Every structure is written in C-alpha cells, then in structure tokens.
Amino acid sequence: MSTPSLPRYSDRALPSYRHRPGRTHHPATHPQGHSFGHQERPLTPQELRDWPASESFRFGIDLFNHQYFWEAHEAWEVIWQSLPEGPERRLVRALIQMAAAMLKMEVGEVEGAKRILSRVEENLIGVVNATTMIGFDPVQLRKSVEARIADPEILIRIQRVETLD
C-alpha cells in the first residue's frame, strides 16, 4: 500500500486500508473499520505549545504522504480543534483542506476537490514562518495538490482505488 522509500515522521503503524467514502468501511463507526473503538486523544497543554512536534501532527504527515487522506484529515483535526483562533489554526485548517481535496479527487469528485482547494489560499494568508514552524512549505504543497487535481490522467487512476466488499 505505501511507498517504502518515503520517510516516516512517527512511529505509529499506518492503517490497514485507506478510507474512501462509499467504497470502504468507515474507519471509526463500522465494526470492521481500521480505527473502530479508537478515539484520538486531545493534545496535552505541553503538546499544544509545540504542536508541530506532536505525534498527532507527525502521524498526519505520514498519513498524507502515504495517501491516507481521510486519516490525515482526522489526525490534524485533533490539533485544529485544540488551537486558539489565529495563524497556526488557519495553517492546520489549510492542511486539513488539502487532505480533503485529495480525498475528493480520489473518489472522483474533481470539482469538489477544486472548490475545497480554492479555500486553502485564504487560510494561508497572513501565516508567516509556516515552513519554519512545520518543516515544509504549505504553499508548495498546495501547488502540488493543485497540479495533481488538474492532471488529465487522474480519472484513470481513480478507477484503481482499492475497495472492500
């Protein structure tokens, strides 16, 4: 499932499958879901002070890099919900939106993916030092996501997404 050459940023095992709404068991609510019975714990105050170094954030990066877009969204949402209003919260929201756009694209909702992606830029306005904060450039990531969504071959690849019976 995952590409072994990609670096890992956390020690947590990747889920047994990538959730695709309507195609796979819902991870949290279906008894056969890969996260059934598991709930992400909120960040401690200490983790929240340095959320980019938290296990939840680093695991979200692993999930995104290995194309577990629904799961990345969920991992980062724990952080987003804990952060106060401000640039850091908008930055995490932008990352969540990029994961959501990729998920929409992978289930064949290309126009929905484009709509979500259009909101990413407004969340990145005024976010300074994002690259230093999280260790990668969110603007470059957005451009990469945009290029992938615009790829004319994408609809062919969408048909290859694994499903559960």
Protein Blocks (a to p, Z undefined) as FASTA:
>chain_A
ZZfkbccfbfbdcdfbdcdehkaccfklpmkbckgoiacddddfklmmmmmlpmklmmmm
mmmmnopaklmmmmmmmmmmmpccdjklmmmmmmmmmmmmmmmmmnopamlmmmmmmmmm
mmmgopahklmmnopafklmmmmmmmmmmpmklmmmmmmpccdZZ
